[in-house]
Amino acid sequence: MSPSHRTFSAPRVLSLLGLLAASAAVGTAHALRSRARRARAATPLDRVWHPRETVPLTAAEEDTFGQVVSRLSLGSAGRLR
């Protein structure tokens, strides 16, 4: 076995390379998540709704809401389907 082959298969070197790969993966995932969060935050909200606020709905909105709610039925496991 050549000396250079032995150097790269040493447990310390393999551990260091694994640690570098894991930290690069975590850093990349973090950067992608923060980029997506910034892109989402850049879209302005027309209006912020508070749960205690009551908003009168039009007849068309009530009809649409009723259609959506009627599709939300519990499946066999007790989860929404």
Beta strands, then each sheet from edge to edge (+ up, - down):
end
